[in-house]
Amino acid sequence: MQLRKENILIVDDDINILELLQRHLQSWNYHTFKAVSVKEAVTILRDTKIDLLITDLKMPEIDGSELIKFVSEHYPTLPKLVVTGYPSVQDSLAAIKSGVVDYLTKPFTKDELKTAIDNSLINLENNPQKLIKPTKESNEAYGEIIGNSEKINDVIQVIERVKNNKATIFIKGESGTGKELVARAIHYQGKFARAPFIAVNCGAIPENLLEAELFGYVKGAFTGAETNRDGFFQAANGGTIFLDEIGNASLAVQSRLLRVLQEKEIVKVGATKAEKIDVRIIAATNSDLRDMIQKQTFREDLFYRLTVVEINVAPLRERKDDISLLVDKFLFKYGIEYKDRFVKITPEALKILERYTWPGNIRELENVIQRAVIMCDKMIDIEQLPEHLKYNLDFSENKLLPLKEIEKKYIEKVLRATGNNKTKAAEILQIDRKTIRQKLSE
């Protein structure tokens, strides 16, 4: 399903209303940007081509009516739609004078919202423009992203919309789906490609060091801080910082990140003076941040500032059409590396790869191809594939097993798929290593 051409900016300090509006708009295939304050909305407007503004009026700090005035002065052709829970004749007249196309009072129905949006965009509808199409070098590659499935094309459509602005982006997806490749595509396919791109795995840096690594520190800030040192944010200044596994960041680091997003400045560990910074933040995780918010291990205000634009990277089992293209990529990569030539694969072996569910996603597929290239001569056949791929567990209706037995077989299957790497298996199963050891001993 293709995205519509319109970019719609929603501004409301009520998170529930923001999410409701986003769900409705996405169901109609509009592309959405979210802001919880006028200040954030202005930042998005300056960096992004917006086709419709939907805003509340009553908001803390700067009122929504001030945003309407700003838009009327600086973006006079931009349609404006007001959604408010505190209607008044005075506000209505002021909004209409400022060029507001429509005025909705909360609560409203989905049909009322659709009608208001259609009315607001009627001028754009009468002057249709071509949908943005991914500028792929071929039908199979976009930067380092390989695939031509519908789900990958949806991701590329969003990248095309955000690559030339510095809106904060949140990438969701299971481990091994290629979230960093998406982040790199956003950076390197856009106009900021010559600026720095810094990737940080928040889960790979010890918690007590992450704060200093991200923001830098001054001499004497802690034991061992013998000189002033810049952090990853300073290194990324003018470009993009990719914060992978953001769910691993401590509450202290989250608080500092919130300041970066709100104030566009950082304070080094041990310092008192803030430094202005110009960085696009892309965050990613395979954790359920909403669940972490409920458990109070992740800040809700940070979550909503990180998710101005969300990109969902589908697991490999949902994009089977891309498997053969990915196999070709890895055959070429490892064939040249290990054999000094291009290695091929038999149709029978490829069918097995396309049938498998890939709990470890693209990372697991790459590992399987790498091993198969090493083990084969000129052609990968069924013999070079791991046993667990050839003999998928079949829990058919004719073979009813106890739940504990099914659980055991699946854990063993994932362990085989990850080369008995318990840490990687724990990520895929979404349990900790201790639980894996307990279940295996049982």
MISEKOL-282666 format. One record per residue (C-alpha): x, y, z; residue in three letters. Coordinates in steps of 0.02 Angstrom, whole numbers, padded with zeros to 5 digits, always signed. Each point is the difference from the previous one (the first is absolute). Last residue first. Layout:
<pts>
XYZALA
...
</pts>
This chain:
<pts>
+00752-01445+01669GLU
+00183+00044-00028SER
-00046+00076-00169LEU
-00140+00102+00077LYS
+00112+00067+00137GLN
+00140+00044-00120ARG
-00121+00093-00114ILE
-00074+00094+00149THR
+00174+00055+00054LYS
+00037+00062-00176ARG
-00148+00121+00007ASP
-00163-00015-00097ILE
-00057+00084-00161GLN
+00019-00161-00101LEU
+00102+00092-00133ILE
+00101+00098+00128GLU
+00029-00156+00107ALA
+00063-00093-00154ALA
+00127+00139-00032LYS
+00063-00010+00178THR
-00003-00190+00000LYS
+00108-00014-00156ASN
-00019-00185-00041ASN
+00038+00035-00184GLY
-00148+00119-00012THR
-00112-00117-00100ALA
+00048-00146+00111ARG
-00050+00098+00155LEU
-00163+00051-00085VAL
-00043-00182-00036LYS
+00046-00056+00177GLU
-00117+00132+00070ILE
-00136-00058-00120TYR
+00020-00182+00047LYS
-00010+00040+00186LYS
-00154+00109-00019GLU
-00088-00134-00102ILE
+00043-00129+00134GLU
-00061+00113+00140LYS
-00164+00029-00094LEU
-00033-00187-00010PRO
-00005-00066-00179LEU
-00142-00037-00122LEU
+00058-00076-00163LYS
-00138-00019-00127ASN
-00050+00184+00014GLU
+00173+00049-00060SER
+00139+00067+00107PHE
+00132-00022-00134ASP
+00172+00052+00058LEU
+00099+00048-00154ASN
+00112-00136-00065TYR
+00110+00075-00134LYS
+00032+00162+00092LEU
+00043-00090+00163HIS
+00129-00105-00091GLU
+00107+00148-00053PRO
+00020+00024-00189LEU
+00153-00064-00095GLN
-00082-00166-00047GLU
-00150+00090-00077ILE
+00109+00072-00138ASP
+00115+00151-00010ILE
+00098-00002-00163MET
+00184+00023-00042LYS
+00086-00098+00139ASP
-00107+00014+00157CYS
+00045+00011+00186MET
+00061+00181+00004ILE
-00146+00059-00105VAL
-00121-00094+00113ALA
+00072+00082+00157ARG
-00021+00175-00071GLN
-00174-00043-00066ILE
-00059-00058+00172VAL
+00075+00152+00088ASN
-00083+00118-00125GLU
-00169-00083+00027LEU
+00020+00016+00190GLU
+00040+00186-00014ARG
-00147+00023-00119ILE
-00127-00066+00128ASN
+00056-00096+00155GLY
-00170-00088+00010PRO
+00020-00043-00185TRP
-00168-00085-00044THR
+00071-00127-00125TYR
-00091-00033-00164ARG
+00102+00125-00102GLU
+00164-00077+00059LEU
-00064-00174-00042ILE
-00054+00059-00172LYS
+00174+00072-00028LEU
+00079-00169+00034ALA
-00112-00083-00129GLU
+00032+00138-00129PRO
+00188-00031+00015THR
+00112+00142+00062ILE
+00138+00093-00090LYS
+00172+00063+00054VAL
+00079+00152-00082PHE
+00189-00007-00001ARG
+00154+00030+00108ASP
-00053-00147+00110LYS
-00002+00071+00177TYR
-00027+00188-00018GLU
-00070+00001-00178ILE
-00123-00140+00040GLY
-00036+00082+00167TYR
-00067+00163-00072LYS
-00074-00073-00160PHE
-00091-00138+00091LEU
-00055+00127+00133PHE
-00082+00114-00129LYS
-00078-00144-00096ASP
-00073-00070+00162VAL
-00073+00172+00039LEU
-00086+00004-00169LEU
-00066-00178+00023SER
-00067+00045+00173ILE
-00090+00159-00052ASP
-00165-00082-00050ASP
-00007-00081+00173LYS
-00040+00169+00075ARG
-00104-00044+00154GLU
+00120-00138+00059ARG
+00142+00127-00020LEU
-00067+00109+00140PRO
-00079+00167-00050ALA
+00090+00164+00032VAL
-00122+00123+00078ASN
+00043+00183-00026ILE
-00068+00131+00120GLU
+00011+00189-00024VAL
-00016+00118+00148VAL
+00033-00154+00107THR
+00150+00058+00103LEU
-00097+00143+00078ARG
-00142-00116+00049TYR
+00119-00125+00080PHE
+00095+00137+00094LEU
-00160+00059+00083ASP
-00044-00179+00049GLU
+00167-00030+00084ARG
+00058-00181-00001PHE
+00022-00113+00152THR
-00167+00049+00077GLN
-00072-00176-00019LYS
-00142+00072-00105GLN
+00128+00098-00101ILE
+00099-00161-00025MET
-00156-00082-00071ASP
-00019+00146-00119ARG
+00184-00016-00044LEU
-00022-00179-00061ASP
+00180-00046-00040SER
+00069-00027-00176ASN
+00071+00175+00002THR
+00044+00148-00109ALA
+00038+00185+00014ALA
+00040+00125-00137ILE
+00054+00171+00063ILE
+00042+00140-00122ARG
+00135+00109+00075VAL
+00030+00187+00012ASP
+00080+00036+00170ILE
+00007+00146+00119LYS
+00117-00026+00147GLU
-00058+00019+00181ALA
+00115+00061+00138LYS
-00001-00087+00168THR
+00123-00141-00035ALA
+00030-00162+00096GLY
-00074-00109-00138VAL
-00014+00109-00154LYS
-00157+00103-00023VAL
-00096-00014-00164ILE
-00106+00116-00106GLU
-00146-00008-00122LYS
-00117+00059+00139GLU
-00140-00128-00006GLN
+00083-00146-00088LEU
+00167+00021+00088VAL
-00087+00025+00166ARG
-00098-00160-00024LEU
+00163-00090-00036LEU
+00067+00059+00167ARG
-00151-00070+00093SER
+00016-00164-00096GLN
+00182-00012+00053VAL
-00051+00015+00183ALA
-00143-00124-00026LEU
+00126-00126-00064SER
+00013-00040-00186ALA
-00031-00183-00044ASN
-00165+00040-00087GLY
+00097+00104-00126ILE
+00060-00163-00079GLU
+00079+00097-00144ASP
+00029+00187+00015LEU
+00042+00063-00174PHE
+00077+00174-00002ILE
-00018+00103-00158THR
+00089+00151-00072GLY
+00048+00178+00046GLY
+00075-00057+00164ASN
+00026-00189-00001ALA
+00169+00006+00090ALA
-00074+00120+00128GLN
-00141-00124+00032PHE
+00122-00145+00013PHE
+00094+00081+00143GLY
+00135+00132+00012ASP
+00140-00020+00127ARG
+00080+00115+00127ASN
+00152-00081+00080THR
+00045-00113+00148GLU
-00172-00076+00025ALA
+00063-00158+00085GLY
-00101+00022+00159THR
-00146+00113-00040PHE
-00037+00175-00066ALA
+00183+00046+00028GLY
+00029+00062-00178LYS
-00162+00029-00090VAL
-00116-00129-00076TYR
-00078-00054-00164GLY
-00186-00010-00039PHE
-00022-00176-00069LEU
+00154-00086+00069GLU
-00018+00083+00171ALA
-00182-00053+00017GLU
+00034-00176-00064LEU
+00142-00036+00123LEU
-00099-00053+00155ASN
-00122-00099-00106GLU
+00136-00102-00083PRO
+00001+00028-00190ILE
-00065-00141-00112ALA
-00185+00030+00032GLY
+00009+00183-00051CYS
+00068-00051-00169ASN
+00057+00167-00072VAL
+00007+00039-00186ALA
+00076+00168-00051ILE
-00035+00073-00173PHE
+00101+00157-00035PRO
-00052+00126-00136ALA
+00028-00037-00185ARG
-00166-00093-00011ALA
-00100+00148+00069PHE
-00094+00023-00165LYS
-00080-00170+00010GLY
+00039-00180-00054GLN
+00144-00014+00126TYR
-00096+00047+00157HIS
-00167-00088-00024ILE
+00090-00148-00079ALA
+00115-00013+00151ARG
-00150-00006+00118ALA
-00082-00134-00107VAL
+00161-00101-00001LEU
+00006+00019+00190GLU
-00174-00076+00015LYS
+00050-00152-00103GLY
-00121-00136+00058THR
+00128-00087+00113GLY
-00089+00031+00165SER
-00184+00036-00025GLU
-00058+00168-00062GLY
-00042+00178+00044LYS
+00088+00154-00067ILE
-00033+00169+00083PHE
+00038+00160-00094ILE
+00031+00177+00061THR
-00030+00125-00141ALA
+00160+00064-00077LYS
-00057+00025-00179ASN
+00061-00064-00168ASN
-00018-00187+00034LYS
-00176+00012+00072VAL
-00114-00024-00149ARG
+00110-00118-00100GLU
+00028-00104+00157ILE
-00190-00018+00017VAL
-00017-00068-00177GLN
+00149-00114+00032ILE
-00088-00081+00148VAL
-00157-00029-00103ASP
+00107-00076-00138ASN
+00073-00119+00128ILE
-00174-00056+00053LYS
-00059-00021-00180GLU
+00146-00112-00042SER
+00139+00064-00114ASN
+00151-00037+00109GLY
+00176+00050+00046ILE
+00038+00151+00109ILE
+00183+00055-00014GLU
-00045+00156-00098GLY
-00165-00046-00080TYR
+00019-00165-00091ALA
-00114-00120-00096GLU
-00089+00094-00138ASN
+00162+00089-00043SER
+00090+00157+00056GLU
-00156+00036+00099LYS
-00071+00175+00004THR
-00153-00047+00101PRO
-00155+00080-00073LYS
-00080+00156+00069ILE
-00178+00005-00063LEU
-00026+00113-00148LYS
-00090+00162+00034GLN
-00186+00030-00003PRO
-00063+00178-00017ASN
-00186-00017+00039ASN
+00043-00115+00146GLU
+00119+00133+00068LEU
-00138+00129-00004ASN
-00119-00123+00084ILE
+00122-00036+00141LEU
-00094+00090+00138SER
-00169-00062-00059ASN
+00063-00180-00006ASP
+00075+00021+00174ILE
-00164+00066+00070ALA
-00099-00141-00081THR
+00119-00130+00069LYS
-00009+00075+00175LEU
-00190+00000-00003GLU
+00001-00181-00060ASP
+00116-00051+00142LYS
-00119+00078+00124THR
+00036+00152+00108PHE
+00022+00026+00186PRO
+00070+00131-00007LYS
-00052+00148-00107THR
+00060+00013-00180LEU
+00037+00164-00091TYR
+00032+00006-00188ASP
+00099+00099-00127VAL
+00096+00109+00122VAL
+00054+00159-00091GLY
+00052+00109+00146SER
-00170+00089-00002LYS
-00083-00171+00020ILE
+00107-00037+00153ALA
-00038+00169+00080ALA
-00187-00025-00030LEU
+00004-00175+00076SER
+00103+00056+00149ASP
-00123+00140+00039GLN
-00152-00112-00022VAL
+00074-00126+00121SER
+00044-00183-00011PRO
+00103-00084+00137TYR
+00033-00179-00057GLY
+00087+00054-00159THR
+00044-00064-00173VAL
+00051+00139-00120VAL
+00040-00036-00183LEU
+00126+00105-00096LYS
+00041-00003-00187PRO
+00177+00058-00045LEU
-00004+00137-00133THR
+00052+00140+00118PRO
+00153-00093+00069TYR
+00097+00136+00094HIS
-00136+00121+00052GLU
-00149-00118+00009SER
+00111-00134+00079VAL
+00057+00117+00138PHE
-00179+00060+00032LYS
-00061-00180+00012ILE
+00143-00042+00118LEU
-00048+00147+00110GLU
-00179-00065+00005SER
+00070-00165+00064GLY
+00060+00085+00159ASP
+00184+00004+00050ILE
+00039-00058+00178GLU
-00139-00128+00027PRO
-00126-00042-00137MET
-00179+00057-00035LYS
-00020+00016-00189LEU
+00022-00177-00068ASP
+00082-00021-00169THR
-00018-00088-00166ILE
+00119+00071-00131LEU
-00013-00060-00180LEU
+00124-00019-00144ASP
+00164+00003+00097ILE
+00168+00009-00087LYS
+00126-00030+00139THR
+00144+00089+00085ASP
-00079+00166+00052ARG
-00170-00078+00032LEU
+00077-00132+00112ILE
+00087+00130+00109THR
-00161+00104+00008VAL
-00096-00153+00060ALA
+00128-00035+00136GLU
-00021+00175+00071LYS
-00189-00008-00015VAL
-00001-00152+00114SER
-00038-00187-00003VAL
+00050-00023-00183ALA
-00040-00143-00118LYS
+00039-00026-00185PHE
-00117-00105-00107THR
-00003-00079-00173HIS
-00177-00024-00062TYR
-00056-00177-00041ASN
-00183+00017+00053TRP
+00031-00121+00145SER
+00156+00103+00036GLN
-00106+00155+00025LEU
-00120-00088+00120HIS
+00141-00077+00102ARG
+00094+00167+00006GLN
-00155+00093+00059LEU
-00029-00124+00141LEU
+00185+00003+00048GLU
+00004+00189+00011LEU
-00166+00003+00095ILE
+00069-00121+00129ASN
+00163+00099+00016ILE
-00092+00160+00044ASP
+00124+00142-00033ASP
-00063+00012-00179ASP
+00080+00036-00169VAL
-00028-00114-00150ILE
+00103+00032-00158LEU
-00067-00079-00160ILE
+00109-00047-00147ASN
-00106-00027-00156GLU
+00055-00111-00145LYS
-00099-00151+00053ARG
+00098-00151+00057LEU
-00012-00154-00108GLN
-00077-00166+00053MET
</pts>
